[in-house]
């Protein structure tokens, strides 16, 4: 059968002034918990294009990608909800247009103050990405 494949995902910390776009996850892992919009990279899709697509699909918001925050990973065994190895490439971005409306993998989507975003997200890697983006 071979070794399981490692998935690649992208995420975006989207700013509208000093507010951050957050979503409540509608699917596992971390279903029901708050996070940043993001998801899997499609074959032949550029990373920044994937970030724009995922934000649009999950929230209806159009963004301008500003730059790379960093590379994070979810490794099985680190948390009971993580069942596969995912390398996540996160960007910071700025809101361009649209009001957040939950769609695709999101049960809710909204802009919240930075401190609220940091306290809502439960996963340390996501909190680290938001904190790094705020410094950029």
Backbone as CSV, one residue per row, in Angstrom:
resi,resn,N_x,N_y,N_z,CA_x,CA_y,CA_z,C_x,C_y,C_z
1,UNK,0.827,-1.191,0.000,0.000,0.000,0.000,0.869,1.251,0.000
2,UNK,2.006,1.219,0.632,2.897,2.373,0.658,2.583,3.317,1.796
3,UNK,3.442,4.275,1.937,3.294,5.263,3.005,2.189,6.263,2.650
4,UNK,1.396,6.703,3.649,0.345,7.688,3.375,0.929,8.975,2.801
5,UNK,0.179,9.625,1.930,0.613,10.879,1.327,0.496,12.029,2.321
6,UNK,1.363,12.989,2.149,1.311,14.208,2.950,0.511,15.236,2.163
7,UNK,-0.480,15.847,2.789,-1.321,16.837,2.121,-0.714,18.229,2.264
8,UNK,-0.996,19.081,1.287,-0.573,20.482,1.331,-1.826,21.346,1.391
9,UNK,-1.839,22.285,2.327,-2.974,23.193,2.488,-2.453,24.624,2.579
10,UNK,-3.347,25.562,2.303,-3.019,26.978,2.445,-4.054,27.618,3.362
11,UNK,-3.645,28.682,4.019,-4.557,29.428,4.872,-4.244,30.904,4.743
12,UNK,-5.183,31.740,5.189,-4.963,33.179,5.117,-5.473,33.875,6.372
13,UNK,-4.612,34.706,6.928,-5.008,35.606,8.004,-5.370,36.911,7.298
14,UNK,-6.675,37.182,7.226,-7.185,38.305,6.447,-7.526,39.462,7.383
15,UNK,-6.942,40.617,7.093,-7.187,41.815,7.893,-8.128,42.769,7.171
16,UNK,-9.035,43.355,7.948,-9.866,44.476,7.500,-9.660,45.520,8.576
17,UNK,-8.729,46.424,8.327,-8.282,47.332,9.383,-7.563,46.505,10.444
18,UNK,-8.020,46.616,11.707,-7.397,45.836,12.792,-8.229,44.601,13.132
19,UNK,-9.193,44.271,12.281,-10.000,43.073,12.507,-9.486,41.928,11.646
20,UNK,-9.738,40.709,12.132,-9.266,39.490,11.474,-10.477,38.630,11.096
21,UNK,-10.416,38.042,9.908,-11.475,37.158,9.429,-11.295,35.767,10.042
22,UNK,-12.319,35.293,10.731,-12.282,33.951,11.319,-13.496,33.160,10.843
23,UNK,-13.329,31.846,10.843,-14.425,30.951,10.476,-14.605,29.909,11.570
24,UNK,-15.838,29.426,11.708,-16.093,28.279,12.580,-16.138,27.073,11.654
25,UNK,-15.295,26.083,11.937,-15.164,24.927,11.054,-16.425,24.068,11.074
26,UNK,-16.871,23.673,9.875,-18.083,22.862,9.736,-17.772,21.376,9.594
27,UNK,-16.474,21.054,9.423,-16.069,19.659,9.216,-14.845,19.347,10.063
28,UNK,-14.620,18.059,10.363,-13.393,17.677,11.068,-12.170,17.936,10.186
29,UNK,-10.988,18.073,10.725,-10.733,18.121,12.170,-11.156,19.473,12.759
30,UNK,-11.293,19.490,14.044,-11.637,20.692,14.807,-13.007,21.264,14.445
31,UNK,-13.951,20.401,14.098,-15.299,20.836,13.763,-15.895,21.635,14.920
32,UNK,-16.514,22.769,14.588,-17.130,23.624,15.589,-16.180,24.628,16.208
33,UNK,-14.889,24.481,15.943,-13.910,25.412,16.516,-13.587,26.513,15.518
34,UNK,-13.125,27.649,16.035,-12.773,28.792,15.209,-11.370,28.627,14.639
35,UNK,-11.188,29.140,13.438,-9.905,29.053,12.749,-9.825,30.178,11.720
36,UNK,-8.809,30.105,10.859,-8.705,31.015,9.724,-9.174,30.258,8.486
37,UNK,-9.634,30.959,7.457,-10.047,30.254,6.246,-8.852,29.589,5.569
38,UNK,-9.093,28.434,5.007,-8.037,27.731,4.297,-8.475,26.346,3.905
39,UNK,-7.629,25.669,3.161,-7.944,24.316,2.739,-6.897,23.771,1.782
40,UNK,-7.251,22.662,1.180,-6.305,21.926,0.358,-5.940,22.595,-0.950
41,UNK,-4.696,22.398,-1.332,-4.164,22.870,-2.607,-4.607,21.919,-3.705
42,UNK,-5.083,22.467,-4.817,-5.489,21.658,-5.962,-4.304,21.446,-6.906
43,UNK,-4.315,20.339,-7.635,-3.274,20.046,-8.622,-3.179,21.191,-9.629
44,UNK,-1.981,21.667,-9.890,-1.675,22.749,-10.840,-2.118,24.133,-10.363
45,UNK,-2.511,24.251,-9.110,-2.944,25.543,-8.571,-1.775,26.202,-7.850
46,UNK,-1.577,27.471,-8.084,-0.534,28.209,-7.373,-0.997,28.467,-5.936
47,UNK,-0.037,28.532,-5.022,-0.353,28.671,-3.600,-1.210,29.909,-3.311
48,UNK,-0.822,31.072,-3.821,-1.580,32.293,-3.539,-2.967,32.237,-4.174
49,UNK,-3.084,31.600,-5.337,-4.401,31.426,-5.961,-5.281,30.548,-5.079
50,UNK,-4.684,29.508,-4.485,-5.431,28.614,-3.590,-5.912,29.383,-2.361
51,UNK,-5.068,30.257,-1.819,-5.463,31.052,-0.652,-6.655,31.941,-1.007
52,UNK,-6.589,32.611,-2.161,-7.707,33.466,-2.582,-8.978,32.634,-2.780
53,UNK,-8.849,31.471,-3.427,-10.010,30.610,-3.683,-10.633,30.134,-2.387
54,UNK,-9.812,29.640,-1.462,-10.339,29.111,-0.201,-11.067,30.189,0.597
55,UNK,-10.512,31.393,0.669,-11.178,32.479,1.400,-12.514,32.799,0.736
56,UNK,-12.527,32.877,-0.597,-13.763,33.177,-1.328,-14.806,32.077,-1.123
57,UNK,-14.380,30.798,-1.210,-15.322,29.686,-1.041,-15.904,29.622,0.365
58,UNK,-15.075,29.866,1.379,-15.519,29.710,2.763,-16.225,30.937,3.317
59,UNK,-15.930,32.126,2.754,-16.461,33.345,3.363,-17.121,34.316,2.384
60,UNK,-16.907,34.149,1.086,-17.425,35.092,0.110,-16.614,36.370,0.006
61,UNK,-15.495,36.465,0.722,-14.670,37.665,0.757,-13.557,37.577,-0.287
62,UNK,-13.325,38.689,-0.994,-12.201,38.795,-1.929,-11.028,39.424,-1.192
63,UNK,-9.819,38.892,-1.436,-8.632,39.370,-0.724,-7.501,39.724,-1.678
64,UNK,-6.563,40.517,-1.138,-5.272,40.763,-1.782,-4.233,40.098,-0.894
65,UNK,-3.529,39.111,-1.432,-2.514,38.403,-0.654,-1.315,39.322,-0.475
66,UNK,-0.900,39.499,0.777,0.210,40.392,1.080,1.551,39.696,1.091
67,UNK,1.616,38.533,1.737,2.892,37.833,1.833,2.790,36.602,2.706
68,UNK,3.893,35.896,2.764,3.978,34.644,3.503,4.134,34.899,5.002
69,UNK,3.328,34.196,5.803,3.499,34.239,7.260,4.502,33.165,7.657
70,UNK,4.254,31.946,7.166,5.132,30.845,7.519,4.531,29.522,7.106
71,UNK,5.278,28.481,7.397,4.858,27.117,7.097,4.646,26.405,8.425
72,UNK,3.489,25.768,8.560,3.110,25.070,9.780,2.760,23.643,9.393
73,UNK,2.636,22.772,10.373,2.214,21.416,10.034,1.383,20.791,11.129
74,UNK,0.494,19.924,10.686,-0.308,19.102,11.582,0.200,17.678,11.402
75,UNK,0.613,17.071,12.495,1.187,15.730,12.439,0.325,14.789,13.276
76,UNK,-0.042,13.630,12.704,-0.837,12.683,13.490,-0.159,12.371,14.821
77,UNK,-0.976,12.324,15.868,-0.455,12.064,17.202,-0.270,13.326,18.022
78,UNK,-0.177,14.488,17.345,-0.005,15.750,18.070,-1.302,16.169,18.747
79,UNK,-2.424,15.754,18.178,-3.746,16.067,18.707,-4.653,14.920,18.283
80,UNK,-5.575,14.476,19.139,-6.439,13.347,18.779,-7.259,13.573,17.504
81,UNK,-7.517,14.835,17.154,-8.321,15.120,15.962,-7.519,15.084,14.666
82,UNK,-6.202,15.093,14.767,-5.366,15.113,13.566,-5.074,13.682,13.146
83,UNK,-5.588,13.306,11.965,-5.425,11.935,11.506,-4.522,11.802,10.284
84,UNK,-4.038,12.939,9.759,-3.109,12.863,8.635,-2.120,14.010,8.709
85,UNK,-0.992,13.834,8.043,0.067,14.836,8.043,-0.272,15.885,6.986
86,UNK,-0.399,17.138,7.432,-0.716,18.237,6.525,0.309,19.348,6.717
87,UNK,0.912,19.781,5.615,1.807,20.931,5.617,0.956,22.127,5.217
88,UNK,0.913,23.154,6.085,0.071,24.331,5.859,0.940,25.555,5.594
89,UNK,0.653,26.210,4.490,1.378,27.408,4.098,0.405,28.572,4.287
90,UNK,0.728,29.436,5.245,-0.187,30.512,5.601,0.321,31.870,5.132
91,UNK,-0.615,32.663,4.623,-0.343,34.009,4.124,-1.105,35.029,4.946
92,UNK,-0.620,36.272,4.922,-1.432,37.371,5.438,-2.019,38.060,4.218
93,UNK,-3.190,38.611,4.402,-3.901,39.228,3.290,-4.746,40.375,3.788
94,UNK,-5.177,41.200,2.853,-6.052,42.318,3.178,-7.382,42.141,2.469
95,UNK,-8.452,42.509,3.163,-9.796,42.481,2.606,-9.860,43.424,1.419
96,UNK,-10.498,42.962,0.342,-10.740,43.822,-0.818,-12.222,44.118,-0.988
97,UNK,-13.064,43.075,-0.860,-14.496,43.266,-1.094,-15.285,42.117,-0.483
98,UNK,-16.555,42.385,-0.227,-17.461,41.349,0.237,-17.636,41.328,1.741
99,UNK,-18.825,40.920,2.144,-19.108,40.740,3.565,-19.069,39.251,3.858
100,UNK,-18.485,38.843,5.001,-18.347,37.417,5.294,-19.683,36.695,5.413
101,UNK,-19.803,35.630,4.662,-20.961,34.737,4.712,-20.409,33.319,4.705
102,UNK,-20.828,32.507,5.664,-20.315,31.137,5.759,-20.678,30.338,4.524
103,UNK,-19.702,29.599,4.019,-19.928,28.739,2.872,-18.928,27.598,2.880
104,UNK,-19.099,26.637,1.989,-18.195,25.508,1.828,-17.930,24.824,3.174
105,UNK,-16.705,24.885,3.691,-16.338,24.182,4.927,-16.556,25.013,6.186
106,UNK,-17.187,26.187,6.067,-17.361,27.069,7.220,-18.818,27.093,7.672
107,UNK,-19.023,27.009,8.990,-20.366,27.117,9.571,-20.683,28.564,9.939
108,UNK,-19.644,29.390,10.088,-19.804,30.810,10.398,-18.551,31.524,9.917
109,UNK,-18.695,32.806,9.593,-17.552,33.614,9.152,-17.804,35.052,9.573
110,UNK,-16.784,35.680,10.169,-16.941,37.070,10.589,-15.594,37.725,10.840
111,UNK,-15.587,39.049,10.753,-14.412,39.822,11.139,-14.536,40.144,12.621
112,UNK,-13.463,39.932,13.373,-13.458,40.209,14.807,-12.161,40.933,15.165
113,UNK,-12.150,41.680,16.287,-10.913,42.320,16.721,-9.791,41.287,16.905
114,UNK,-8.559,41.732,16.693,-7.395,40.845,16.775,-7.371,40.029,18.064
115,UNK,-7.557,40.674,19.205,-7.516,39.949,20.488,-8.599,38.881,20.561
116,UNK,-9.767,39.179,20.010,-10.865,38.219,19.978,-10.484,37.021,19.104
117,UNK,-9.877,37.295,17.943,-9.443,36.203,17.057,-8.446,35.299,17.771
118,UNK,-7.490,35.908,18.467,-6.472,35.114,19.179,-7.085,34.262,20.284
119,UNK,-8.107,34.779,20.942,-8.719,34.005,22.032,-9.694,32.949,21.517
120,UNK,-10.298,33.178,20.338,-11.260,32.212,19.804,-10.610,30.944,19.268
121,UNK,-9.496,31.097,18.556,-8.895,29.912,17.934,-8.294,29.019,19.014
122,UNK,-8.499,27.730,18.853,-8.066,26.808,19.903,-6.757,26.104,19.569
123,UNK,-6.349,26.134,18.311,-5.155,25.398,17.931,-3.951,26.320,17.977
124,UNK,-2.904,25.925,18.678,-1.724,26.766,18.876,-1.087,27.221,17.565
125,UNK,-1.038,26.338,16.554,-0.419,26.699,15.271,-1.179,27.851,14.613
126,UNK,-2.501,27.821,14.683,-3.310,28.898,14.087,-3.127,30.190,14.868
127,UNK,-3.094,30.083,16.182,-2.864,31.268,17.007,-1.500,31.882,16.677
128,UNK,-0.492,31.033,16.483,0.854,31.511,16.135,0.838,32.227,14.778
129,UNK,0.084,31.693,13.823,0.001,32.305,12.497,-0.643,33.689,12.590
130,UNK,-1.713,33.814,13.364,-2.391,35.110,13.525,-1.454,36.106,14.202
131,UNK,-0.790,35.677,15.262,0.133,36.569,15.986,1.281,37.029,15.077
132,UNK,1.834,36.118,14.283,2.908,36.484,13.355,2.408,37.467,12.310
133,UNK,1.214,37.206,11.783,0.647,38.090,10.756,0.440,39.497,11.311
134,UNK,0.005,39.599,12.551,-0.234,40.910,13.159,1.052,41.725,13.247
135,UNK,2.183,41.046,13.429,3.483,41.724,13.512,3.963,42.186,12.135
136,UNK,3.511,41.479,11.096,3.919,41.834,9.720,3.137,43.039,9.253
